[in-house]
Amino acid sequence: MPDSCHGGSERNISVPSKVNMGVLSLSWPIFFQLAFTYCMGLIDIWALGMISDAAAGSVGSVNTVTTFVLMMFSFMGQGGSLVYARMLGRGEIKKVQECYFVALVLHVLLGVVVSAALFLWAEDVAALLGLEGQHLAYGTSFLRIVGGSCLIHSLGAMLGGVMAANGRTRAAMFAAMFTNVVNIVLIGVLVLLPAGPQWGVRGVALSTALATAAGLLFSAWLVFRRIRIRFRRPADPRQVKAHGALLVAFSLPTMLEPAFWQAAQIATTRIIAAVGEDELAARMYTLSITNMIGMVSSALSQGLQIAVGHLVGAGDLDRIRRISRATRLGGVAAASVLALVAALSSHWIMDGFTDSPEVAEAGRLLLWCGLLYLPASSLIMTTASSLRAVGQVNYPALTGILVLWGVFIPLAYVLSLPLGLAILGVMIAMAVDENLRALLLMVRWRYISAPQRAGRLVKEPKEVPSVSV
């Protein structure tokens, strides 16, 4: 291990000042980081489309697996970031250095296992997804390279969590920007350049893997040399167990919710596909718009989670309430305005995507329906972040899973198919789901943050956090 992982002078550690942990200052770089990551996927899809439609379709199928795995690593990194923020808020420098080290080991172990599994069984996974012939060859090639490099993504998510917890979200943004630039250059050289090797799908996969590796090296330079954050190996094996339990207690529920959400999206796609091909195409087009609106809410929620995590460690209950309320209101207002702009611009947006009047009409309806659920979605993200930051990590996850599968999926099916409301039925079900979850999370937040119970927000068990439902 490098000496940066063995401790070092604590006076060199970068400890963020609590007065500078403003939600907006943390959130806007996170938004651009998410946007750069999103653009990297779009560039890969564009390059694959330049190769052939078969290549784009095949990789799109196996990408459901890689996207899911990488999303798990991302949320694992966010869970670790929350643990670090709480420790930094209490000024526990040695303890957080040890927690960094344990998190690094966990990310390495999980990354190695997932990378090996996807590399060895890439063809079997692609076949399970229904790919055959040339499509199977394309999907296997891409999954073997990108899936086999999951260790790199795992380590990148861990270092990103460290930077975020220390308030260095701009550093993580620059790492994402650097990764995009490298990816574009490599795709040009390995895939598109007439004088280059023109490696096709393999070239796109290699570009993604090598660019991610370059981004990891840049992140490591930022963490260990630029920001000068130190990792420390715990001297007592019991501390390894305690830090590991703490990290798992915060990360596991945070990882489970998006896993069930991804499965729900697959079920939703099947319901919409049964409604009609025009509606399915319209949903694919409008997701590019609604996902961008969702990025704003996601960035605000991540920034809020870091800020509240520090304040929980510092015991500043009044400020926790103030910034949580202000961020919730700001997030809902931003989502409402952006959803309204998208709805009013729906004619121009859909005309840019398709020439089909039927698809355009369905897309316009979907964009107007965004007004029913996007503000509630923002409220869910920001309120869940506040709850997780104060140790209530199980409640948002369980609420999301139960309402999603107990209300949304059955209601979407009944309204859209048996009752004949088609895509409108799915949107009504989504609005019910999002607003119900927002209400349940708000009720929970108001209950635990009431003055007579507020003291519980800063209690910290010795080994694992308070995660009561």
Summary of the structure (lengths in Angstrom):
residues: 469
radius of gyration: 22.4
end to end distance: 39.3
largest distance: 71.1
contacts: 1722
relative contact order: 0.11
helix: 84%
strand: 0%
